[in-house]
Amino acid sequence: MRLGDKPLGFLVSFLLGVAWASVFVGAVTSFLLFYKETFFYALVSAFIAMLPGIIAILGLEHFITNKEKLDELKKQTELLEKKLFHD
């Protein structure tokens, strides 16, 4: 996992798995449920059923990216403080 914090990394990985599973289950069940109507209607309903999972994935990835950015900024700040105050 990209996050250094073990419990937080485990939680985020678990939630990402749940989000991907909801995308897959939502798309498949919705498609199979509405396939008898028309193919286009089944595709549209599958896409709509995938949206909550996709939004959850995007939110979690945004959280991971911001956490990585914060960690990198902390490292840069530490290096700058060493350079400025110890020279």
Secondary structure as GFF3:
##gff-version 3
##sequence-region A 1 87
A	DSSP	alpha_helix	6	34	.	.	.	ID=ss1
A	DSSP	alpha_helix	39	85	.	.	.	ID=ss2
###
